[in-house]
Structures are given as structure tokens and as C-alpha cells.
Amino acid sequence: MPENSSHKPARAAAKKTAPAAAPAEAAAGAPEDPPAGWTPTPEAKAKATRFRWIAMVLWIVAIAAEAVGIFWLLRQRQVVSADGELVRNPDTGLLQQQGATATFPQWAFLTLIALFVVIAALSITGSFLWKKANRLDPARRSETVRFFVQNQLGAIIAIIAFVPLIILVFLNKDMDKGQKTVAGIVGIALAALAVVLGIDFTPPSVEQYTADQSTVIQLLGQDKVVWVDGGAVYHVCEEVSAIQTGSEKRTGTTAQAVEAGKTRLTLEFASELRTCGLPVPENSAAIADALRAIRDGKTDTTLPAPVWADGTQPPITVPDAASSGATPAPTSTP
């Protein structure tokens, strides 16, 4: 019977695949155990860091542009009627024209509209780069606050870069009704666009990548998958039609597939195993359901161990970790 995956406490997938250190007396030339726990490649880590630095610079410039709008542009005014007598303001000691009429100059209004566009472009570009970095080097879903902030930082920055400026536009006493309406609509529309594009609706996580890696190792006996440049996922068999696109087939670890932009294992792995003549676990549907739940953010999902039919030689034997803290038996690859 497939293991029920909906009511069990979350377990780190790495525990399922964590091999013990090879015994000192192991025979030379014995096959190495597969790696335990997903980590980004050094190249992916460096690329993610670069993307994040560029995104931060763009966001800083966007917020600086907002400050220019608040502390300089919105303070511009033009006196259009200076009728009346010259008087002294007793509160400030400054001279002013009593009865004078001031307006927000047209050049400042057009500059404000352009400033909204520039802030939106900087914010959105930074968000795209930040999300690309998160796919290369994701956060752990178990670290709830960090996971939320890291994945939704683009939307947070968009709110910071727009909302104060929009509020001060509506509070500006020198802008006429038409200017406020146009500037308000443009600002709100661009802010909404930047916020929506800054939200990551399907953020990846270390747990998701680790579950995919654990599945690959248990199905194939090693962390080795195949993909093509134009695809969105990686596969367990190079003979499937999904990668017969004429593009060069590439093989590597799941971390290398993520570095290449493939952020998940295909859920059609059962049919791919059949295509390549490899053994298929009897509970492949339960494994696919668990992977889907983990990708959807379910934290109470246990990844089922493959159940093999009688007489089937498993690609790899991975014992459960002993709850008492005793060292488990080493992983073995037939």
C-alpha cells in the first residue's frame, strides 16, 4: 500500500537519502554513495549573488528617485497672479504676496509622470532579477519569515517606492484637480503593476529541490538527470519525446539542472522510466502527489519511499534513519 502523505509530520527529505560515511574498510573502487541534501552549484550561487546585487542597486536608485520627487519636484510652484500687497509673515519672518496664486508648473507635472515610469521600470527589473536569483539559490520554507521576505521582497520594495509619493501627490496644494487625477491614476496603475510583478506566486524552496533530488536518487540510484535548453523541467530518461526537440541533450545533477533554469523534476517520471525500460515503483502516483504537495507549499507532507514489486531489483537501497540516534546502515547501490 502507498504511504499516506497527507497527515504525517514534515521530514527533511535529506534524511531519507542521507548516507552514512563509508566504512574505512570499504573495498577500493566501490561505487560512491549519492550526495545527501540539495545545495546550489558554486556557479549558481555566484550568479544568484550577482543578480541580487544588481537588483538591490536598481531598487536603491528607484527609492532615490522617489526621494527626488518628494523633496524637490513636488515643492515646485509657479506664481501666476501676484496681485495684492506685499506683507510679512509673522510666523516665518518672510515676505510674501498677499492674494498671490501659485500653481504646480506643467514641466514639473510632466517630469512627475516620467518619474513614475522610471521608478516602475527600475522596480520591475529588480524584481525579475531577484526572482531569478531565488530560483538559483532559494530559501528554506521552514524559515517562515525569511522565506516570505526573500520571495516577496520585490513587491515590498514596489510599495515603498510608490506609496509615499502617491500620497503626497494627492496632498499637494498647488496641483490642480486635473493634474492630481492624471498623476494619481498613472502612479497607482504603475504601482499596482510593479507590486503584482514583484510577487512570486510559486516560490521555490530548498525543501522542494531536496524532495526532487531525493526522488531522482531513489528512482535511478544516482543524482543524474537530463534536460534540453528549451525545456522547463528535467527528466529521468533521455529517450522520452519531451526532449526530442532537436536541441542538445544535457545531463548532470539536479543542482546543475537548476543552474540551467530547470526548477523541477517532471511529474511524468513513471512513464519515462517505462520508456527507458527501468523499474517503476508501484506507488509512483503517491510519490508524484507528494512532490506536487511539497511544491505547493505543504509542510506536513512526507515523501513516500518507493515500493518495488516482488522480484524487482531496486536501483538503490536507502534505510530509514534510526530514531534513537544510532548510525543507520550505509546506502547500497546494486
One Martini backbone bead per residue (centre of mass of N, CA, C, O) as a GRO file, in nm:
protein
  334
    1MET     BB    1   0.096   0.035   0.023
    2PRO     BB    2   0.080   0.354   0.005
    3GLU     BB    3   0.190   0.621   0.150
    4ASN     BB    4   0.064   0.849   0.352
    5SER     BB    5   0.093   1.223   0.273
    6SER     BB    6  -0.125   1.412   0.465
    7HIS     BB    7  -0.065   1.329   0.805
    8LYS     BB    8   0.241   1.389   0.824
    9PRO     BB    9   0.516   1.493   0.929
   10ALA     BB   10   0.767   1.673   0.855
   11ARG     BB   11   1.054   1.592   0.649
   12ALA     BB   12   1.358   1.576   0.568
   13ALA     BB   13   1.465   1.455   0.271
   14ALA     BB   14   1.761   1.404   0.344
   15LYS     BB   15   1.710   1.169   0.543
   16LYS     BB   16   1.642   0.957   0.323
   17THR     BB   17   1.955   1.005   0.179
   18ALA     BB   18   2.146   0.979   0.417
   19PRO     BB   19   2.457   0.876   0.425
   20ALA     BB   20   2.693   0.709   0.548
   21ALA     BB   21   2.994   0.674   0.612
   22ALA     BB   22   3.237   0.516   0.482
   23PRO     BB   23   3.401   0.258   0.549
   24ALA     BB   24   3.733   0.201   0.586
   25GLU     BB   25   3.699  -0.110   0.466
   26ALA     BB   26   3.628  -0.038   0.199
   27ALA     BB   27   3.640  -0.109  -0.110
   28ALA     BB   28   3.809  -0.042  -0.369
   29GLY     BB   29   3.592   0.101  -0.615
   30ALA     BB   30   3.343   0.162  -0.490
   31PRO     BB   31   3.053   0.297  -0.504
   32GLU     BB   32   2.928   0.596  -0.457
   33ASP     BB   33   2.745   0.781  -0.277
   34PRO     BB   34   2.503   0.982  -0.282
   35PRO     BB   35   2.408   1.282  -0.227
   36ALA     BB   36   2.303   1.486   0.050
   37GLY     BB   37   2.132   1.727  -0.020
   38TRP     BB   38   2.052   2.032  -0.142
   39THR     BB   39   2.275   2.234  -0.347
   40PRO     BB   40   2.415   2.475  -0.495
   41THR     BB   41   2.611   2.570  -0.719
   42PRO     BB   42   2.866   2.784  -0.741
   43GLU     BB   43   2.757   2.921  -0.999
   44ALA     BB   44   2.469   2.976  -0.895
   45LYS     BB   45   2.550   3.139  -0.646
   46ALA     BB   46   2.698   3.366  -0.801
   47LYS     BB   47   2.461   3.450  -0.980
   48ALA     BB   48   2.264   3.522  -0.753
   49THR     BB   49   2.437   3.742  -0.625
   50ARG     BB   50   2.447   3.925  -0.872
   51PHE     BB   51   2.144   3.971  -0.905
   52ARG     BB   52   2.101   4.097  -0.620
   53TRP     BB   53   2.284   4.343  -0.652
   54ILE     BB   54   2.142   4.467  -0.894
   55ALA     BB   55   1.864   4.490  -0.764
   56MET     BB   56   1.949   4.676  -0.530
   57VAL     BB   57   2.044   4.911  -0.703
   58LEU     BB   58   1.774   4.963  -0.845
   59TRP     BB   59   1.611   5.015  -0.583
   60ILE     BB   60   1.776   5.253  -0.481
   61VAL     BB   61   1.718   5.435  -0.723
   62ALA     BB   62   1.411   5.436  -0.694
   63ILE     BB   63   1.407   5.567  -0.408
   64ALA     BB   64   1.567   5.818  -0.492
   65ALA     BB   65   1.354   5.917  -0.695
   66GLU     BB   66   1.136   5.955  -0.485
   67ALA     BB   67   1.288   6.169  -0.318
   68VAL     BB   68   1.296   6.378  -0.542
   69GLY     BB   69   0.989   6.407  -0.565
   70ILE     BB   70   0.935   6.495  -0.268
   71PHE     BB   71   1.184   6.720  -0.207
   72TRP     BB   72   1.142   6.876  -0.504
   73LEU     BB   73   0.911   6.849  -0.716
   74LEU     BB   74   0.655   6.902  -0.521
   75ARG     BB   75   0.779   7.210  -0.453
   76GLN     BB   76   0.688   7.321  -0.701
   77ARG     BB   77   0.618   7.667  -0.813
   78GLN     BB   78   0.381   7.903  -0.969
   79VAL     BB   79   0.325   8.238  -1.016
   80VAL     BB   80   0.021   8.380  -1.172
   81SER     BB   81  -0.074   8.584  -0.925
   82ALA     BB   82   0.042   8.914  -0.781
   83ASP     BB   83  -0.183   9.033  -0.648
   84GLY     BB   84  -0.120   9.266  -0.412
   85GLU     BB   85   0.030   9.290  -0.114
   86LEU     BB   86   0.309   9.328   0.075
   87VAL     BB   87   0.394   9.086   0.325
   88ARG     BB   88   0.449   8.967   0.661
   89ASN     BB   89   0.536   8.674   0.813
   90PRO     BB   90   0.530   8.618   1.153
   91ASP     BB   91   0.628   8.312   1.162
   92THR     BB   92   0.887   8.348   0.945
   93GLY     BB   93   0.971   8.651   0.829
   94LEU     BB   94   0.851   8.647   0.546
   95LEU     BB   95   0.786   8.749   0.234
   96GLN     BB   96   0.458   8.810   0.079
   97GLN     BB   97   0.190   8.769  -0.146
   98GLN     BB   98  -0.108   8.888  -0.114
   99GLY     BB   99  -0.319   8.694  -0.321
  100ALA     BB  100  -0.149   8.491  -0.444
  101THR     BB  101  -0.107   8.255  -0.721
  102ALA     BB  102  -0.034   7.903  -0.716
  103THR     BB  103   0.126   7.652  -0.919
  104PHE     BB  104   0.184   7.364  -1.090
  105PRO     BB  105   0.403   7.306  -1.309
  106GLN     BB  106   0.414   7.147  -1.610
  107TRP     BB  107   0.703   7.036  -1.604
  108ALA     BB  108   0.665   6.891  -1.330
  109PHE     BB  109   0.436   6.707  -1.415
  110LEU     BB  110   0.589   6.556  -1.644
  111THR     BB  111   0.820   6.463  -1.460
  112LEU     BB  112   0.643   6.292  -1.271
  113ILE     BB  113   0.552   6.087  -1.479
  114ALA     BB  114   0.838   5.993  -1.555
  115LEU     BB  115   0.915   5.904  -1.269
  116PHE     BB  116   0.713   5.672  -1.246
  117VAL     BB  117   0.831   5.507  -1.481
  118VAL     BB  118   1.117   5.472  -1.369
  119ILE     BB  119   1.041   5.331  -1.106
  120ALA     BB  120   0.901   5.090  -1.238
  121ALA     BB  121   1.140   4.984  -1.405
  122LEU     BB  122   1.332   4.936  -1.167
  123SER     BB  123   1.150   4.753  -0.994
  124ILE     BB  124   1.089   4.527  -1.203
  125THR     BB  125   1.376   4.448  -1.278
  126GLY     BB  126   1.461   4.372  -0.991
  127SER     BB  127   1.246   4.147  -0.952
  128PHE     BB  128   1.338   3.956  -1.176
  129LEU     BB  129   1.625   3.911  -1.065
  130TRP     BB  130   1.540   3.809  -0.784
  131LYS     BB  131   1.381   3.558  -0.883
  132LYS     BB  132   1.617   3.424  -1.027
  133ALA     BB  133   1.788   3.392  -0.772
  134ASN     BB  134   1.577   3.212  -0.613
  135ARG     BB  135   1.604   2.969  -0.819
  136LEU     BB  136   1.911   2.919  -0.760
  137ASP     BB  137   1.877   3.034  -0.434
  138PRO     BB  138   1.689   2.929  -0.204
  139ALA     BB  139   1.480   2.909   0.050
  140ARG     BB  140   1.347   2.805   0.348
  141ARG     BB  141   1.031   2.723   0.450
  142SER     BB  142   1.095   2.688   0.760
  143GLU     BB  143   1.181   2.997   0.725
  144THR     BB  144   0.927   3.195   0.720
  145VAL     BB  145   1.022   3.491   0.714
  146ARG     BB  146   1.248   3.467   0.507
  147PHE     BB  147   1.082   3.341   0.282
  148PHE     BB  148   0.890   3.579   0.242
  149VAL     BB  149   1.088   3.814   0.201
  150GLN     BB  150   1.263   3.695  -0.029
  151ASN     BB  151   1.009   3.645  -0.231
  152GLN     BB  152   0.858   3.953  -0.166
  153LEU     BB  153   1.053   4.202  -0.206
  154GLY     BB  154   0.955   4.334  -0.467
  155ALA     BB  155   0.678   4.427  -0.352
  156ILE     BB  156   0.783   4.590  -0.114
  157ILE     BB  157   0.951   4.795  -0.277
  158ALA     BB  158   0.717   4.906  -0.447
  159ILE     BB  159   0.565   5.030  -0.211
  160ILE     BB  160   0.794   5.218  -0.113
  161ALA     BB  161   0.834   5.367  -0.404
  162PHE     BB  162   0.516   5.480  -0.420
  163VAL     BB  163   0.319   5.557  -0.183
  164PRO     BB  164   0.432   5.827  -0.073
  165LEU     BB  165   0.412   5.982  -0.345
  166ILE     BB  166   0.108   5.950  -0.391
  167ILE     BB  167   0.008   6.086  -0.134
  168LEU     BB  168   0.151   6.369  -0.196
  169VAL     BB  169  -0.007   6.431  -0.446
  170PHE     BB  170  -0.292   6.456  -0.300
  171LEU     BB  171  -0.167   6.683  -0.089
  172ASN     BB  172  -0.119   6.887  -0.297
  173LYS     BB  173  -0.193   7.243  -0.323
  174ASP     BB  174  -0.087   7.321  -0.630
  175MET     BB  175  -0.250   7.113  -0.760
  176ASP     BB  176  -0.473   7.034  -0.971
  177LYS     BB  177  -0.724   6.820  -1.038
  178GLY     BB  178  -0.609   6.709  -1.304
  179GLN     BB  179  -0.323   6.642  -1.208
  180LYS     BB  180  -0.401   6.449  -0.980
  181THR     BB  181  -0.555   6.245  -1.150
  182VAL     BB  182  -0.333   6.162  -1.346
  183ALA     BB  183  -0.104   6.101  -1.143
  184GLY     BB  184  -0.266   5.898  -0.974
  185ILE     BB  185  -0.328   5.690  -1.193
  186VAL     BB  186  -0.039   5.633  -1.284
  187GLY     BB  187   0.078   5.556  -1.007
  188ILE     BB  188  -0.120   5.325  -0.933
  189ALA     BB  189  -0.079   5.149  -1.186
  190LEU     BB  190   0.231   5.111  -1.156
  191ALA     BB  191   0.226   4.999  -0.871
  192ALA     BB  192   0.051   4.751  -0.926
  193LEU     BB  193   0.241   4.627  -1.136
  194ALA     BB  194   0.495   4.605  -0.954
  195VAL     BB  195   0.367   4.428  -0.735
  196VAL     BB  196   0.272   4.187  -0.904
  197LEU     BB  197   0.561   4.135  -1.036
  198GLY     BB  198   0.696   4.098  -0.739
  199ILE     BB  199   0.538   3.854  -0.703
  200ASP     BB  200   0.570   3.515  -0.581
  201PHE     BB  201   0.353   3.249  -0.645
  202THR     BB  202   0.608   3.018  -0.697
  203PRO     BB  203   0.812   2.949  -0.473
  204PRO     BB  204   1.095   2.819  -0.405
  205SER     BB  205   1.274   2.546  -0.234
  206VAL     BB  206   1.479   2.344  -0.070
  207GLU     BB  207   1.268   2.122  -0.020
  208GLN     BB  208   1.190   2.080  -0.315
  209TYR     BB  209   1.472   2.011  -0.429
  210THR     BB  210   1.521   1.772  -0.232
  211ALA     BB  211   1.282   1.597  -0.320
  212ASP     BB  212   1.371   1.563  -0.611
  213GLN     BB  213   1.646   1.441  -0.552
  214SER     BB  214   1.548   1.198  -0.387
  215THR     BB  215   1.383   1.073  -0.613
  216VAL     BB  216   1.606   1.030  -0.819
  217ILE     BB  217   1.788   0.847  -0.647
  218GLN     BB  218   1.565   0.622  -0.593
  219LEU     BB  219   1.514   0.565  -0.908
  220LEU     BB  220   1.842   0.557  -1.018
  221GLY     BB  221   2.094   0.572  -0.791
  222GLN     BB  222   2.129   0.880  -0.888
  223ASP     BB  223   2.234   1.221  -0.953
  224LYS     BB  224   2.075   1.203  -1.269
  225VAL     BB  225   1.989   1.414  -1.542
  226VAL     BB  226   1.775   1.548  -1.810
  227TRP     BB  227   1.804   1.813  -2.066
  228VAL     BB  228   1.692   2.111  -2.229
  229ASP     BB  229   1.703   2.439  -2.309
  230GLY     BB  230   1.374   2.468  -2.376
  231GLY     BB  231   1.297   2.363  -2.112
  232ALA     BB  232   1.137   2.339  -1.772
  233VAL     BB  233   1.242   2.047  -1.718
  234TYR     BB  234   1.346   1.744  -1.581
  235HIS     BB  235   1.475   1.409  -1.647
  236VAL     BB  236   1.506   1.031  -1.641
  237CYS     BB  237   1.492   1.027  -1.968
  238GLU     BB  238   1.633   1.049  -2.306
  239GLU     BB  239   1.378   0.903  -2.481
  240VAL     BB  240   1.178   1.114  -2.464
  241SER     BB  241   0.975   1.333  -2.641
  242ALA     BB  242   1.021   1.603  -2.474
  243ILE     BB  243   1.351   1.594  -2.582
  244GLN     BB  244   1.281   1.571  -2.904
  245THR     BB  245   1.387   1.884  -3.037
  246GLY     BB  246   1.708   1.909  -3.136
  247SER     BB  247   1.833   1.966  -2.891
  248GLU     BB  248   2.065   1.953  -2.666
  249LYS     BB  249   2.158   1.715  -2.450
  250ARG     BB  250   2.160   1.726  -2.091
  251THR     BB  251   2.371   1.634  -1.816
  252GLY     BB  252   2.313   1.598  -1.453
  253THR     BB  253   2.241   1.736  -1.183
  254THR     BB  254   1.997   1.895  -1.017
  255ALA     BB  255   2.168   2.150  -0.970
  256GLN     BB  256   2.244   2.188  -1.272
  257ALA     BB  257   1.953   2.218  -1.371
  258VAL     BB  258   1.892   2.472  -1.209
  259GLU     BB  259   2.118   2.643  -1.333
  260ALA     BB  260   1.966   2.601  -1.627
  261GLY     BB  261   1.638   2.655  -1.537
  262LYS     BB  262   1.544   2.379  -1.392
  263THR     BB  263   1.306   2.356  -1.116
  264ARG     BB  264   1.200   2.053  -1.198
  265LEU     BB  265   1.053   1.755  -1.183
  266THR     BB  266   0.890   1.549  -1.350
  267LEU     BB  267   0.568   1.386  -1.305
  268GLU     BB  268   0.636   1.170  -1.557
  269PHE     BB  269   0.840   0.943  -1.452
  270ALA     BB  270   0.701   0.671  -1.500
  271SER     BB  271   0.689   0.678  -1.814
  272GLU     BB  272   0.995   0.718  -1.846
  273LEU     BB  273   1.089   0.456  -1.722
  274ARG     BB  274   0.947   0.275  -1.930
  275THR     BB  275   1.089   0.382  -2.183
  276CYS     BB  276   1.384   0.287  -2.049
  277GLY     BB  277   1.340   0.012  -1.884
  278LEU     BB  278   1.267   0.086  -1.592
  279PRO     BB  279   1.183   0.071  -1.285
  280VAL     BB  280   0.856   0.092  -1.125
  281PRO     BB  281   0.688   0.210  -0.884
  282GLU     BB  282   0.384   0.137  -0.736
  283ASN     BB  283   0.386   0.451  -0.592
  284SER     BB  284   0.411   0.688  -0.807
  285ALA     BB  285   0.156   0.859  -0.749
  286ALA     BB  286   0.230   0.930  -0.453
  287ILE     BB  287   0.494   1.074  -0.520
  288ALA     BB  288   0.372   1.291  -0.704
  289ASP     BB  289   0.181   1.410  -0.491
  290ALA     BB  290   0.403   1.494  -0.292
  291LEU     BB  291   0.557   1.685  -0.481
  292ARG     BB  292   0.319   1.874  -0.531
  293ALA     BB  293   0.274   1.957  -0.234
  294ILE     BB  294   0.557   2.075  -0.184
  295ARG     BB  295   0.534   2.292  -0.411
  296ASP     BB  296   0.265   2.415  -0.265
  297GLY     BB  297   0.368   2.428   0.060
  298LYS     BB  298   0.358   2.170   0.210
  299THR     BB  299   0.469   2.076   0.551
  300ASP     BB  300   0.304   1.772   0.598
  301THR     BB  301   0.488   1.612   0.389
  302THR     BB  302   0.568   1.285   0.292
  303LEU     BB  303   0.806   1.111   0.127
  304PRO     BB  304   0.778   0.835  -0.034
  305ALA     BB  305   0.885   0.529  -0.060
  306PRO     BB  306   0.962   0.307  -0.273
  307VAL     BB  307   0.760   0.049  -0.427
  308TRP     BB  308   0.846  -0.275  -0.505
  309ALA     BB  309   0.823  -0.536  -0.677
  310ASP     BB  310   0.842  -0.850  -0.688
  311GLY     BB  311   1.173  -0.908  -0.811
  312THR     BB  312   1.276  -0.621  -0.786
  313GLN     BB  313   1.556  -0.428  -0.843
  314PRO     BB  314   1.675  -0.185  -0.678
  315PRO     BB  315   1.873   0.087  -0.743
  316ILE     BB  316   1.836   0.151  -0.425
  317THR     BB  317   1.930   0.139  -0.072
  318VAL     BB  318   1.735   0.319   0.183
  319PRO     BB  319   1.742   0.370   0.498
  320ASP     BB  320   1.614   0.449   0.781
  321ALA     BB  321   1.650   0.651   1.023
  322ALA     BB  322   1.738   0.633   1.343
  323SER     BB  323   1.569   0.758   1.623
  324SER     BB  324   1.808   0.695   1.844
  325GLY     BB  325   2.091   0.777   1.678
  326ALA     BB  326   2.179   0.562   1.520
  327THR     BB  327   2.363   0.427   1.282
  328PRO     BB  328   2.296   0.364   0.975
  329ALA     BB  329   2.292   0.195   0.720
  330PRO     BB  330   2.437   0.185   0.435
  331THR     BB  331   2.424   0.272   0.129
  332SER     BB  332   2.306   0.083  -0.160
  333THR     BB  333   2.425  -0.018  -0.489
  334PRO     BB  334   2.357  -0.263  -0.723
   0.00000   0.00000   0.00000
